[in-house]
Amino acid sequence: MTKTSWDLPEADDDVAAERRNVTRLLRWISMFVAWPSLTIALAFLVFTGPSDHWLHIFGLLPLGIAALVLFAMAPRLARRLVKG
């Protein structure tokens, strides 16, 4: 088999696999935080209104949004964390 210019050496394959693993981990953790935060906050907002649980709503919504941002930025953060 001949090597072409886009074939990566063995070490780069290991770095790419590690970056994929870190990306998956970051996304899994972010969804573990985002899903309950957003569903609980939206349930409070819809079923009880903002007057009863405003502290919970306005505490959980930014946490859920921050976790969604982490989900979106996971590949970039994995590139930064795993140097190769």
mmCIF file of the N, C-alpha and C atoms, coordinates in Angstrom:
data_MODEL
# 
_entry.id   MODEL 
# 
loop_
_atom_site.group_PDB 
_atom_site.id 
_atom_site.type_symbol 
_atom_site.label_atom_id 
_atom_site.label_alt_id 
_atom_site.label_comp_id 
_atom_site.label_asym_id 
_atom_site.label_entity_id 
_atom_site.label_seq_id 
_atom_site.pdbx_PDB_ins_code 
_atom_site.Cartn_x 
_atom_site.Cartn_y 
_atom_site.Cartn_z 
_atom_site.occupancy 
_atom_site.B_iso_or_equiv 
_atom_site.pdbx_formal_charge 
_atom_site.auth_seq_id 
_atom_site.auth_comp_id 
_atom_site.auth_asym_id 
_atom_site.auth_atom_id 
_atom_site.pdbx_PDB_model_num 
ATOM 1   N N  . MET A 1 1  ? 0.838   -1.179 0.000  1.00 0.00 ? 1  MET A N  1 
ATOM 2   C CA . MET A 1 1  ? 0.000   0.000  0.000  1.00 0.00 ? 1  MET A CA 1 
ATOM 3   C C  . MET A 1 1  ? 0.881   1.241  0.000  1.00 0.00 ? 1  MET A C  1 
ATOM 4   N N  . THR A 1 2  ? 0.621   2.141  -0.902 1.00 0.00 ? 2  THR A N  1 
ATOM 5   C CA . THR A 1 2  ? 1.437   3.346  -0.979 1.00 0.00 ? 2  THR A CA 1 
ATOM 6   C C  . THR A 1 2  ? 0.841   4.428  -0.101 1.00 0.00 ? 2  THR A C  1 
ATOM 7   N N  . LYS A 1 3  ? 1.725   5.218  0.453  1.00 0.00 ? 3  LYS A N  1 
ATOM 8   C CA . LYS A 1 3  ? 1.299   6.330  1.305  1.00 0.00 ? 3  LYS A CA 1 
ATOM 9   C C  . LYS A 1 3  ? 1.015   7.537  0.429  1.00 0.00 ? 3  LYS A C  1 
ATOM 10  N N  . THR A 1 4  ? -0.071  8.191  0.705  1.00 0.00 ? 4  THR A N  1 
ATOM 11  C CA . THR A 1 4  ? -0.389  9.437  0.012  1.00 0.00 ? 4  THR A CA 1 
ATOM 12  C C  . THR A 1 4  ? -0.199  10.596 0.978  1.00 0.00 ? 4  THR A C  1 
ATOM 13  N N  . SER A 1 5  ? -0.325  11.788 0.482  1.00 0.00 ? 5  SER A N  1 
ATOM 14  C CA . SER A 1 5  ? -0.037  12.966 1.300  1.00 0.00 ? 5  SER A CA 1 
ATOM 15  C C  . SER A 1 5  ? -1.051  13.149 2.420  1.00 0.00 ? 5  SER A C  1 
ATOM 16  N N  . TRP A 1 6  ? -2.239  12.574 2.287  1.00 0.00 ? 6  TRP A N  1 
ATOM 17  C CA . TRP A 1 6  ? -3.238  12.778 3.337  1.00 0.00 ? 6  TRP A CA 1 
ATOM 18  C C  . TRP A 1 6  ? -3.275  11.633 4.349  1.00 0.00 ? 6  TRP A C  1 
ATOM 19  N N  . ASP A 1 7  ? -2.449  10.601 4.142  1.00 0.00 ? 7  ASP A N  1 
ATOM 20  C CA . ASP A 1 7  ? -2.368  9.532  5.132  1.00 0.00 ? 7  ASP A CA 1 
ATOM 21  C C  . ASP A 1 7  ? -1.633  10.044 6.373  1.00 0.00 ? 7  ASP A C  1 
ATOM 22  N N  . LEU A 1 8  ? -2.227  9.773  7.519  1.00 0.00 ? 8  LEU A N  1 
ATOM 23  C CA . LEU A 1 8  ? -1.635  10.234 8.763  1.00 0.00 ? 8  LEU A CA 1 
ATOM 24  C C  . LEU A 1 8  ? -0.725  9.159  9.335  1.00 0.00 ? 8  LEU A C  1 
ATOM 25  N N  . PRO A 1 9  ? 0.352   9.563  9.983  1.00 0.00 ? 9  PRO A N  1 
ATOM 26  C CA . PRO A 1 9  ? 1.184   8.568  10.653 1.00 0.00 ? 9  PRO A CA 1 
ATOM 27  C C  . PRO A 1 9  ? 0.450   7.956  11.841 1.00 0.00 ? 9  PRO A C  1 
ATOM 28  N N  . GLU A 1 10 ? 1.019   6.925  12.385 1.00 0.00 ? 10 GLU A N  1 
ATOM 29  C CA . GLU A 1 10 ? 0.395   6.180  13.488 1.00 0.00 ? 10 GLU A CA 1 
ATOM 30  C C  . GLU A 1 10 ? 0.121   7.087  14.694 1.00 0.00 ? 10 GLU A C  1 
ATOM 31  N N  . ALA A 1 11 ? 1.045   7.964  15.023 1.00 0.00 ? 11 ALA A N  1 
ATOM 32  C CA . ALA A 1 11 ? 0.876   8.835  16.191 1.00 0.00 ? 11 ALA A CA 1 
ATOM 33  C C  . ALA A 1 11 ? -0.316  9.776  16.006 1.00 0.00 ? 11 ALA A C  1 
ATOM 34  N N  . ASP A 1 12 ? -0.509  10.278 14.803 1.00 0.00 ? 12 ASP A N  1 
ATOM 35  C CA . ASP A 1 12 ? -1.628  11.179 14.555 1.00 0.00 ? 12 ASP A CA 1 
ATOM 36  C C  . ASP A 1 12 ? -2.959  10.455 14.686 1.00 0.00 ? 12 ASP A C  1 
ATOM 37  N N  . ASP A 1 13 ? -2.998  9.180  14.340 1.00 0.00 ? 13 ASP A N  1 
ATOM 38  C CA . ASP A 1 13 ? -4.219  8.402  14.517 1.00 0.00 ? 13 ASP A CA 1 
ATOM 39  C C  . ASP A 1 13 ? -4.562  8.263  15.999 1.00 0.00 ? 13 ASP A C  1 
ATOM 40  N N  . ASP A 1 14 ? -3.526  8.078  16.823 1.00 0.00 ? 14 ASP A N  1 
ATOM 41  C CA . ASP A 1 14 ? -3.755  7.981  18.263 1.00 0.00 ? 14 ASP A CA 1 
ATOM 42  C C  . ASP A 1 14 ? -4.252  9.311  18.823 1.00 0.00 ? 14 ASP A C  1 
ATOM 43  N N  . VAL A 1 15 ? -3.701  10.407 18.354 1.00 0.00 ? 15 VAL A N  1 
ATOM 44  C CA . VAL A 1 15 ? -4.134  11.730 18.820 1.00 0.00 ? 15 VAL A CA 1 
ATOM 45  C C  . VAL A 1 15 ? -5.564  11.999 18.370 1.00 0.00 ? 15 VAL A C  1 
ATOM 46  N N  . ALA A 1 16 ? -5.889  11.630 17.147 1.00 0.00 ? 16 ALA A N  1 
ATOM 47  C CA . ALA A 1 16 ? -7.252  11.835 16.654 1.00 0.00 ? 16 ALA A CA 1 
ATOM 48  C C  . ALA A 1 16 ? -8.251  10.991 17.443 1.00 0.00 ? 16 ALA A C  1 
ATOM 49  N N  . ALA A 1 17 ? -7.875  9.772  17.765 1.00 0.00 ? 17 ALA A N  1 
ATOM 50  C CA . ALA A 1 17 ? -8.759  8.917  18.567 1.00 0.00 ? 17 ALA A CA 1 
ATOM 51  C C  . ALA A 1 17 ? -8.937  9.492  19.966 1.00 0.00 ? 17 ALA A C  1 
ATOM 52  N N  . GLU A 1 18 ? -7.867  10.000 20.539 1.00 0.00 ? 18 GLU A N  1 
ATOM 53  C CA . GLU A 1 18 ? -7.965  10.606 21.870 1.00 0.00 ? 18 GLU A CA 1 
ATOM 54  C C  . GLU A 1 18 ? -8.842  11.855 21.840 1.00 0.00 ? 18 GLU A C  1 
ATOM 55  N N  . ARG A 1 19 ? -8.720  12.652 20.786 1.00 0.00 ? 19 ARG A N  1 
ATOM 56  C CA . ARG A 1 19 ? -9.579  13.840 20.661 1.00 0.00 ? 19 ARG A CA 1 
ATOM 57  C C  . ARG A 1 19 ? -11.047 13.450 20.520 1.00 0.00 ? 19 ARG A C  1 
ATOM 58  N N  . ARG A 1 20 ? -11.308 12.399 19.764 1.00 0.00 ? 20 ARG A N  1 
ATOM 59  C CA . ARG A 1 20 ? -12.697 11.924 19.650 1.00 0.00 ? 20 ARG A CA 1 
ATOM 60  C C  . ARG A 1 20 ? -13.226 11.457 20.995 1.00 0.00 ? 20 ARG A C  1 
ATOM 61  N N  . ASN A 1 21 ? -12.399 10.761 21.749 1.00 0.00 ? 21 ASN A N  1 
ATOM 62  C CA . ASN A 1 21 ? -12.819 10.297 23.065 1.00 0.00 ? 21 ASN A CA 1 
ATOM 63  C C  . ASN A 1 21 ? -13.083 11.456 24.014 1.00 0.00 ? 21 ASN A C  1 
ATOM 64  N N  . VAL A 1 22 ? -12.228 12.459 23.993 1.00 0.00 ? 22 VAL A N  1 
ATOM 65  C CA . VAL A 1 22 ? -12.422 13.633 24.850 1.00 0.00 ? 22 VAL A CA 1 
ATOM 66  C C  . VAL A 1 22 ? -13.672 14.392 24.416 1.00 0.00 ? 22 VAL A C  1 
ATOM 67  N N  . THR A 1 23 ? -13.903 14.499 23.118 1.00 0.00 ? 23 THR A N  1 
ATOM 68  C CA . THR A 1 23 ? -15.110 15.161 22.624 1.00 0.00 ? 23 THR A CA 1 
ATOM 69  C C  . THR A 1 23 ? -16.352 14.428 23.092 1.00 0.00 ? 23 THR A C  1 
ATOM 70  N N  . ARG A 1 24 ? -16.350 13.112 22.990 1.00 0.00 ? 24 ARG A N  1 
ATOM 71  C CA . ARG A 1 24 ? -17.498 12.324 23.458 1.00 0.00 ? 24 ARG A CA 1 
ATOM 72  C C  . ARG A 1 24 ? -17.721 12.501 24.956 1.00 0.00 ? 24 ARG A C  1 
ATOM 73  N N  . LEU A 1 25 ? -16.644 12.495 25.719 1.00 0.00 ? 25 LEU A N  1 
ATOM 74  C CA . LEU A 1 25 ? -16.766 12.670 27.165 1.00 0.00 ? 25 LEU A CA 1 
ATOM 75  C C  . LEU A 1 25 ? -17.341 14.034 27.516 1.00 0.00 ? 25 LEU A C  1 
ATOM 76  N N  . LEU A 1 26 ? -16.822 15.085 26.893 1.00 0.00 ? 26 LEU A N  1 
ATOM 77  C CA . LEU A 1 26 ? -17.331 16.431 27.158 1.00 0.00 ? 26 LEU A CA 1 
ATOM 78  C C  . LEU A 1 26 ? -18.800 16.552 26.772 1.00 0.00 ? 26 LEU A C  1 
ATOM 79  N N  . ARG A 1 27 ? -19.160 15.984 25.641 1.00 0.00 ? 27 ARG A N  1 
ATOM 80  C CA . ARG A 1 27 ? -20.564 16.060 25.224 1.00 0.00 ? 27 ARG A CA 1 
ATOM 81  C C  . ARG A 1 27 ? -21.471 15.250 26.132 1.00 0.00 ? 27 ARG A C  1 
ATOM 82  N N  . TRP A 1 28 ? -21.020 14.102 26.592 1.00 0.00 ? 28 TRP A N  1 
ATOM 83  C CA . TRP A 1 28 ? -21.832 13.286 27.488 1.00 0.00 ? 28 TRP A CA 1 
ATOM 84  C C  . TRP A 1 28 ? -22.048 14.014 28.809 1.00 0.00 ? 28 TRP A C  1 
ATOM 85  N N  . ILE A 1 29 ? -20.979 14.575 29.368 1.00 0.00 ? 29 ILE A N  1 
ATOM 86  C CA . ILE A 1 29 ? -21.095 15.310 30.631 1.00 0.00 ? 29 ILE A CA 1 
ATOM 87  C C  . ILE A 1 29 ? -21.989 16.531 30.463 1.00 0.00 ? 29 ILE A C  1 
ATOM 88  N N  . SER A 1 30 ? -21.845 17.237 29.356 1.00 0.00 ? 30 SER A N  1 
ATOM 89  C CA . SER A 1 30 ? -22.662 18.436 29.153 1.00 0.00 ? 30 SER A CA 1 
ATOM 90  C C  . SER A 1 30 ? -24.140 18.088 29.023 1.00 0.00 ? 30 SER A C  1 
ATOM 91  N N  . MET A 1 31 ? -24.457 17.007 28.353 1.00 0.00 ? 31 MET A N  1 
ATOM 92  C CA . MET A 1 31 ? -25.870 16.624 28.251 1.00 0.00 ? 31 MET A CA 1 
ATOM 93  C C  . MET A 1 31 ? -26.389 16.068 29.573 1.00 0.00 ? 31 MET A C  1 
ATOM 94  N N  . PHE A 1 32 ? -25.529 15.463 30.372 1.00 0.00 ? 32 PHE A N  1 
ATOM 95  C CA . PHE A 1 32 ? -25.907 15.007 31.694 1.00 0.00 ? 32 PHE A CA 1 
ATOM 96  C C  . PHE A 1 32 ? -26.330 16.182 32.576 1.00 0.00 ? 32 PHE A C  1 
ATOM 97  N N  . VAL A 1 33 ? -25.741 17.350 32.352 1.00 0.00 ? 33 VAL A N  1 
ATOM 98  C CA . VAL A 1 33 ? -26.095 18.555 33.102 1.00 0.00 ? 33 VAL A CA 1 
ATOM 99  C C  . VAL A 1 33 ? -27.226 19.315 32.415 1.00 0.00 ? 33 VAL A C  1 
ATOM 100 N N  . ALA A 1 34 ? -27.165 19.434 31.098 1.00 0.00 ? 34 ALA A N  1 
ATOM 101 C CA . ALA A 1 34 ? -28.115 20.289 30.369 1.00 0.00 ? 34 ALA A CA 1 
ATOM 102 C C  . ALA A 1 34 ? -29.533 19.731 30.381 1.00 0.00 ? 34 ALA A C  1 
ATOM 103 N N  . TRP A 1 35 ? -29.694 18.454 30.135 1.00 0.00 ? 35 TRP A N  1 
ATOM 104 C CA . TRP A 1 35 ? -31.036 17.889 30.005 1.00 0.00 ? 35 TRP A CA 1 
ATOM 105 C C  . TRP A 1 35 ? -31.863 18.075 31.279 1.00 0.00 ? 35 TRP A C  1 
ATOM 106 N N  . PRO A 1 36 ? -31.381 17.662 32.453 1.00 0.00 ? 36 PRO A N  1 
ATOM 107 C CA . PRO A 1 36 ? -32.194 17.873 33.653 1.00 0.00 ? 36 PRO A CA 1 
ATOM 108 C C  . PRO A 1 36 ? -32.375 19.355 33.987 1.00 0.00 ? 36 PRO A C  1 
ATOM 109 N N  . SER A 1 37 ? -31.330 20.145 33.802 1.00 0.00 ? 37 SER A N  1 
ATOM 110 C CA . SER A 1 37 ? -31.436 21.571 34.134 1.00 0.00 ? 37 SER A CA 1 
ATOM 111 C C  . SER A 1 37 ? -32.512 22.250 33.317 1.00 0.00 ? 37 SER A C  1 
ATOM 112 N N  . LEU A 1 38 ? -32.487 22.021 32.030 1.00 0.00 ? 38 LEU A N  1 
ATOM 113 C CA . LEU A 1 38 ? -33.453 22.693 31.160 1.00 0.00 ? 38 LEU A CA 1 
ATOM 114 C C  . LEU A 1 38 ? -34.861 22.135 31.341 1.00 0.00 ? 38 LEU A C  1 
ATOM 115 N N  . THR A 1 39 ? -35.000 20.838 31.503 1.00 0.00 ? 39 THR A N  1 
ATOM 116 C CA . THR A 1 39 ? -36.352 20.280 31.656 1.00 0.00 ? 39 THR A CA 1 
ATOM 117 C C  . THR A 1 39 ? -36.973 20.697 32.980 1.00 0.00 ? 39 THR A C  1 
ATOM 118 N N  . ILE A 1 40 ? -36.207 20.715 34.052 1.00 0.00 ? 40 ILE A N  1 
ATOM 119 C CA . ILE A 1 40 ? -36.753 21.136 35.343 1.00 0.00 ? 40 ILE A CA 1 
ATOM 120 C C  . ILE A 1 40 ? -37.107 22.616 35.320 1.00 0.00 ? 40 ILE A C  1 
ATOM 121 N N  . ALA A 1 41 ? -36.219 23.440 34.763 1.00 0.00 ? 41 ALA A N  1 
ATOM 122 C CA . ALA A 1 41 ? -36.494 24.878 34.709 1.00 0.00 ? 41 ALA A CA 1 
ATOM 123 C C  . ALA A 1 41 ? -37.719 25.170 33.849 1.00 0.00 ? 41 ALA A C  1 
ATOM 124 N N  . LEU A 1 42 ? -37.816 24.533 32.708 1.00 0.00 ? 42 LEU A N  1 
ATOM 125 C CA . LEU A 1 42 ? -38.975 24.769 31.844 1.00 0.00 ? 42 LEU A CA 1 
ATOM 126 C C  . LEU A 1 42 ? -40.260 24.208 32.450 1.00 0.00 ? 42 LEU A C  1 
ATOM 127 N N  . ALA A 1 43 ? -40.162 23.098 33.175 1.00 0.00 ? 43 ALA A N  1 
ATOM 128 C CA . ALA A 1 43 ? -41.348 22.564 33.846 1.00 0.00 ? 43 ALA A CA 1 
ATOM 129 C C  . ALA A 1 43 ? -41.833 23.519 34.929 1.00 0.00 ? 43 ALA A C  1 
ATOM 130 N N  . PHE A 1 44 ? -40.920 24.075 35.712 1.00 0.00 ? 44 PHE A N  1 
ATOM 131 C CA . PHE A 1 44 ? -41.317 25.086 36.698 1.00 0.00 ? 44 PHE A CA 1 
ATOM 132 C C  . PHE A 1 44 ? -41.969 26.280 36.018 1.00 0.00 ? 44 PHE A C  1 
ATOM 133 N N  . LEU A 1 45 ? -41.391 26.713 34.922 1.00 0.00 ? 45 LEU A N  1 
ATOM 134 C CA . LEU A 1 45 ? -41.904 27.887 34.220 1.00 0.00 ? 45 LEU A CA 1 
ATOM 135 C C  . LEU A 1 45 ? -43.295 27.628 33.651 1.00 0.00 ? 45 LEU A C  1 
ATOM 136 N N  . VAL A 1 46 ? -43.504 26.470 33.068 1.00 0.00 ? 46 VAL A N  1 
ATOM 137 C CA . VAL A 1 46 ? -44.780 26.172 32.418 1.00 0.00 ? 46 VAL A CA 1 
ATOM 138 C C  . VAL A 1 46 ? -45.873 25.842 33.432 1.00 0.00 ? 46 VAL A C  1 
ATOM 139 N N  . PHE A 1 47 ? -45.567 25.008 34.414 1.00 0.00 ? 47 PHE A N  1 
ATOM 140 C CA . PHE A 1 47 ? -46.617 24.490 35.289 1.00 0.00 ? 47 PHE A CA 1 
ATOM 141 C C  . PHE A 1 47 ? -46.895 25.357 36.510 1.00 0.00 ? 47 PHE A C  1 
ATOM 142 N N  . THR A 1 48 ? -45.918 26.069 37.012 1.00 0.00 ? 48 THR A N  1 
ATOM 143 C CA . THR A 1 48 ? -46.165 26.881 38.205 1.00 0.00 ? 48 THR A CA 1 
ATOM 144 C C  . THR A 1 48 ? -46.056 28.367 37.938 1.00 0.00 ? 48 THR A C  1 
ATOM 145 N N  . GLY A 1 49 ? -45.483 28.732 36.818 1.00 0.00 ? 49 GLY A N  1 
ATOM 146 C CA . GLY A 1 49 ? -45.298 30.151 36.531 1.00 0.00 ? 49 GLY A CA 1 
ATOM 147 C C  . GLY A 1 49 ? -44.026 30.666 37.171 1.00 0.00 ? 49 GLY A C  1 
ATOM 148 N N  . PRO A 1 50 ? -43.566 31.805 36.719 1.00 0.00 ? 50 PRO A N  1 
ATOM 149 C CA . PRO A 1 50 ? -42.290 32.320 37.218 1.00 0.00 ? 50 PRO A CA 1 
ATOM 150 C C  . PRO A 1 50 ? -42.362 32.866 38.641 1.00 0.00 ? 50 PRO A C  1 
ATOM 151 N N  . SER A 1 51 ? -43.544 33.087 39.181 1.00 0.00 ? 51 SER A N  1 
ATOM 152 C CA . SER A 1 51 ? -43.619 33.718 40.500 1.00 0.00 ? 51 SER A CA 1 
ATOM 153 C C  . SER A 1 51 ? -43.253 32.761 41.634 1.00 0.00 ? 51 SER A C  1 
ATOM 154 N N  . ASP A 1 52 ? -43.602 31.483 41.524 1.00 0.00 ? 52 ASP A N  1 
ATOM 155 C CA . ASP A 1 52 ? -43.357 30.548 42.623 1.00 0.00 ? 52 ASP A CA 1 
ATOM 156 C C  . ASP A 1 52 ? -41.911 30.079 42.720 1.00 0.00 ? 52 ASP A C  1 
ATOM 157 N N  . HIS A 1 53 ? -41.321 29.748 41.618 1.00 0.00 ? 53 HIS A N  1 
ATOM 158 C CA . HIS A 1 53 ? -39.980 29.155 41.611 1.00 0.00 ? 53 HIS A CA 1 
ATOM 159 C C  . HIS A 1 53 ? -39.018 29.976 40.760 1.00 0.00 ? 53 HIS A C  1 
ATOM 160 N N  . TRP A 1 54 ? -39.046 31.260 40.882 1.00 0.00 ? 54 TRP A N  1 
ATOM 161 C CA . TRP A 1 54 ? -38.216 32.107 40.021 1.00 0.00 ? 54 TRP A CA 1 
ATOM 162 C C  . TRP A 1 54 ? -36.729 31.874 40.259 1.00 0.00 ? 54 TRP A C  1 
ATOM 163 N N  . LEU A 1 55 ? -36.351 31.606 41.510 1.00 0.00 ? 55 LEU A N  1 
ATOM 164 C CA . LEU A 1 55 ? -34.935 31.381 41.794 1.00 0.00 ? 55 LEU A CA 1 
ATOM 165 C C  . LEU A 1 55 ? -34.445 30.088 41.130 1.00 0.00 ? 55 LEU A C  1 
ATOM 166 N N  . HIS A 1 56 ? -35.266 29.056 41.159 1.00 0.00 ? 56 HIS A N  1 
ATOM 167 C CA . HIS A 1 56 ? -34.894 27.805 40.498 1.00 0.00 ? 56 HIS A CA 1 
ATOM 168 C C  . HIS A 1 56 ? -34.824 27.991 38.981 1.00 0.00 ? 56 HIS A C  1 
ATOM 169 N N  . ILE A 1 57 ? -35.821 28.690 38.441 1.00 0.00 ? 57 ILE A N  1 
ATOM 170 C CA . ILE A 1 57 ? -35.866 28.884 36.986 1.00 0.00 ? 57 ILE A CA 1 
ATOM 171 C C  . ILE A 1 57 ? -34.650 29.658 36.502 1.00 0.00 ? 57 ILE A C  1 
ATOM 172 N N  . PHE A 1 58 ? -34.378 30.792 37.151 1.00 0.00 ? 58 PHE A N  1 
ATOM 173 C CA . PHE A 1 58 ? -33.281 31.635 36.686 1.00 0.00 ? 58 PHE A CA 1 
ATOM 174 C C  . PHE A 1 58 ? -31.913 31.132 37.125 1.00 0.00 ? 58 PHE A C  1 
ATOM 175 N N  . GLY A 1 59 ? -31.879 30.101 37.951 1.00 0.00 ? 59 GLY A N  1 
ATOM 176 C CA . GLY A 1 59 ? -30.624 29.441 38.266 1.00 0.00 ? 59 GLY A CA 1 
ATOM 177 C C  . GLY A 1 59 ? -30.327 28.279 37.339 1.00 0.00 ? 59 GLY A C  1 
ATOM 178 N N  . LEU A 1 60 ? -31.380 27.550 36.968 1.00 0.00 ? 60 LEU A N  1 
ATOM 179 C CA . LEU A 1 60 ? -31.178 26.360 36.140 1.00 0.00 ? 60 LEU A CA 1 
ATOM 180 C C  . LEU A 1 60 ? -31.074 26.677 34.648 1.00 0.00 ? 60 LEU A C  1 
ATOM 181 N N  . LEU A 1 61 ? -31.762 27.705 34.190 1.00 0.00 ? 61 LEU A N  1 
ATOM 182 C CA . LEU A 1 61 ? -31.684 28.030 32.757 1.00 0.00 ? 61 LEU A CA 1 
ATOM 183 C C  . LEU A 1 61 ? -30.270 28.413 32.313 1.00 0.00 ? 61 LEU A C  1 
ATOM 184 N N  . PRO A 1 62 ? -29.574 29.310 33.015 1.00 0.00 ? 62 PRO A N  1 
ATOM 185 C CA . PRO A 1 62 ? -28.190 29.601 32.582 1.00 0.00 ? 62 PRO A CA 1 
ATOM 186 C C  . PRO A 1 62 ? -27.258 28.392 32.682 1.00 0.00 ? 62 PRO A C  1 
ATOM 187 N N  . LEU A 1 63 ? -27.480 27.551 33.689 1.00 0.00 ? 63 LEU A N  1 
ATOM 188 C CA . LEU A 1 63 ? -26.668 26.339 33.803 1.00 0.00 ? 63 LEU A CA 1 
ATOM 189 C C  . LEU A 1 63 ? -26.894 25.425 32.606 1.00 0.00 ? 63 LEU A C  1 
ATOM 190 N N  . GLY A 1 64 ? -28.139 25.251 32.202 1.00 0.00 ? 64 GLY A N  1 
ATOM 191 C CA . GLY A 1 64 ? -28.443 24.425 31.041 1.00 0.00 ? 64 GLY A CA 1 
ATOM 192 C C  . GLY A 1 64 ? -27.907 25.013 29.748 1.00 0.00 ? 64 GLY A C  1 
ATOM 193 N N  . ILE A 1 65 ? -28.016 26.319 29.615 1.00 0.00 ? 65 ILE A N  1 
ATOM 194 C CA . ILE A 1 65 ? -27.502 26.984 28.412 1.00 0.00 ? 65 ILE A CA 1 
ATOM 195 C C  . ILE A 1 65 ? -25.981 26.876 28.350 1.00 0.00 ? 65 ILE A C  1 
ATOM 196 N N  . ALA A 1 66 ? -25.323 27.043 29.498 1.00 0.00 ? 66 ALA A N  1 
ATOM 197 C CA . ALA A 1 66 ? -23.859 26.889 29.524 1.00 0.00 ? 66 ALA A CA 1 
ATOM 198 C C  . ALA A 1 66 ? -23.453 25.466 29.150 1.00 0.00 ? 66 ALA A C  1 
ATOM 199 N N  . ALA A 1 67 ? -24.218 24.485 29.583 1.00 0.00 ? 67 ALA A N  1 
ATOM 200 C CA . ALA A 1 67 ? -23.912 23.092 29.220 1.00 0.00 ? 67 ALA A CA 1 
ATOM 201 C C  . ALA A 1 67 ? -24.116 22.861 27.729 1.00 0.00 ? 67 ALA A C  1 
ATOM 202 N N  . LEU A 1 68 ? -25.127 23.503 27.141 1.00 0.00 ? 68 LEU A N  1 
ATOM 203 C CA . LEU A 1 68 ? -25.316 23.385 25.690 1.00 0.00 ? 68 LEU A CA 1 
ATOM 204 C C  . LEU A 1 68 ? -24.173 24.044 24.916 1.00 0.00 ? 68 LEU A C  1 
ATOM 205 N N  . VAL A 1 69 ? -23.661 25.145 25.442 1.00 0.00 ? 69 VAL A N  1 
ATOM 206 C CA . VAL A 1 69 ? -22.502 25.792 24.810 1.00 0.00 ? 69 VAL A CA 1 
ATOM 207 C C  . VAL A 1 69 ? -21.292 24.863 24.883 1.00 0.00 ? 69 VAL A C  1 
ATOM 208 N N  . LEU A 1 70 ? -21.115 24.205 26.020 1.00 0.00 ? 70 LEU A N  1 
ATOM 209 C CA . LEU A 1 70 ? -20.024 23.228 26.132 1.00 0.00 ? 70 LEU A CA 1 
ATOM 210 C C  . LEU A 1 70 ? -20.202 22.096 25.131 1.00 0.00 ? 70 LEU A C  1 
ATOM 211 N N  . PHE A 1 71 ? -21.439 21.644 24.923 1.00 0.00 ? 71 PHE A N  1 
ATOM 212 C CA . PHE A 1 71 ? -21.706 20.600 23.937 1.00 0.00 ? 71 PHE A CA 1 
ATOM 213 C C  . PHE A 1 71 ? -21.266 21.052 22.550 1.00 0.00 ? 71 PHE A C  1 
ATOM 214 N N  . ALA A 1 72 ? -21.584 22.292 22.207 1.00 0.00 ? 72 ALA A N  1 
ATOM 215 C CA . ALA A 1 72 ? -21.228 22.805 20.883 1.00 0.00 ? 72 ALA A CA 1 
ATOM 216 C C  . ALA A 1 72 ? -19.732 23.032 20.737 1.00 0.00 ? 72 ALA A C  1 
ATOM 217 N N  . MET A 1 73 ? -19.059 23.402 21.810 1.00 0.00 ? 73 MET A N  1 
ATOM 218 C CA . MET A 1 73 ? -17.627 23.711 21.743 1.00 0.00 ? 73 MET A CA 1 
ATOM 219 C C  . MET A 1 73 ? -16.734 22.515 22.057 1.00 0.00 ? 73 MET A C  1 
ATOM 220 N N  . ALA A 1 74 ? -17.303 21.344 22.252 1.00 0.00 ? 74 ALA A N  1 
ATOM 221 C CA . ALA A 1 74 ? -16.521 20.174 22.657 1.00 0.00 ? 74 ALA A CA 1 
ATOM 222 C C  . ALA A 1 74 ? -15.376 19.832 21.698 1.00 0.00 ? 74 ALA A C  1 
ATOM 223 N N  . PRO A 1 75 ? -15.587 19.842 20.377 1.00 0.00 ? 75 PRO A N  1 
ATOM 224 C CA . PRO A 1 75 ? -14.438 19.528 19.503 1.00 0.00 ? 75 PRO A CA 1 
ATOM 225 C C  . PRO A 1 75 ? -13.302 20.545 19.614 1.00 0.00 ? 75 PRO A C  1 
ATOM 226 N N  . ARG A 1 76 ? -13.640 21.803 19.743 1.00 0.00 ? 76 ARG A N  1 
ATOM 227 C CA . ARG A 1 76 ? -12.605 22.836 19.879 1.00 0.00 ? 76 ARG A CA 1 
ATOM 228 C C  . ARG A 1 76 ? -11.860 22.684 21.198 1.00 0.00 ? 76 ARG A C  1 
ATOM 229 N N  . LEU A 1 77 ? -12.595 22.403 22.269 1.00 0.00 ? 77 LEU A N  1 
ATOM 230 C CA . LEU A 1 77 ? -11.944 22.199 23.561 1.00 0.00 ? 77 LEU A CA 1 
ATOM 231 C C  . LEU A 1 77 ? -11.100 20.929 23.562 1.00 0.00 ? 77 LEU A C  1 
ATOM 232 N N  . ALA A 1 78 ? -11.551 19.900 22.885 1.00 0.00 ? 78 ALA A N  1 
ATOM 233 C CA . ALA A 1 78 ? -10.749 18.666 22.798 1.00 0.00 ? 78 ALA A CA 1 
ATOM 234 C C  . ALA A 1 78 ? -9.450  18.919 22.053 1.00 0.00 ? 78 ALA A C  1 
ATOM 235 N N  . ARG A 1 79 ? -9.494  19.733 20.989 1.00 0.00 ? 79 ARG A N  1 
ATOM 236 C CA . ARG A 1 79 ? -8.254  20.081 20.277 1.00 0.00 ? 79 ARG A CA 1 
ATOM 237 C C  . ARG A 1 79 ? -7.297  20.819 21.191 1.00 0.00 ? 79 ARG A C  1 
ATOM 238 N N  . ARG A 1 80 ? -7.857  21.681 22.038 1.00 0.00 ? 80 ARG A N  1 
ATOM 239 C CA . ARG A 1 80 ? -7.009  22.458 22.942 1.00 0.00 ? 80 ARG A CA 1 
ATOM 240 C C  . ARG A 1 80 ? -6.445  21.589 24.066 1.00 0.00 ? 80 ARG A C  1 
ATOM 241 N N  . LEU A 1 81 ? -7.244  20.647 24.560 1.00 0.00 ? 81 LEU A N  1 
ATOM 242 C CA . LEU A 1 81 ? -6.815  19.820 25.682 1.00 0.00 ? 81 LEU A CA 1 
ATOM 243 C C  . LEU A 1 81 ? -5.858  18.705 25.276 1.00 0.00 ? 81 LEU A C  1 
ATOM 244 N N  . VAL A 1 82 ? -6.068  18.139 24.085 1.00 0.00 ? 82 VAL A N  1 
ATOM 245 C CA . VAL A 1 82 ? -5.226  17.038 23.614 1.00 0.00 ? 82 VAL A CA 1 
ATOM 246 C C  . VAL A 1 82 ? -4.278  17.592 22.566 1.00 0.00 ? 82 VAL A C  1 
ATOM 247 N N  . LYS A 1 83 ? -3.071  17.792 22.987 1.00 0.00 ? 83 LYS A N  1 
ATOM 248 C CA . LYS A 1 83 ? -2.067  18.337 22.060 1.00 0.00 ? 83 LYS A CA 1 
ATOM 249 C C  . LYS A 1 83 ? -1.346  17.186 21.385 1.00 0.00 ? 83 LYS A C  1 
ATOM 250 N N  . GLY A 1 84 ? -1.092  17.351 20.117 1.00 0.00 ? 84 GLY A N  1 
ATOM 251 C CA . GLY A 1 84 ? -0.462  16.243 19.409 1.00 0.00 ? 84 GLY A CA 1 
ATOM 252 C C  . GLY A 1 84 ? 0.540   16.629 18.483 1.00 0.00 ? 84 GLY A C  1 
# 
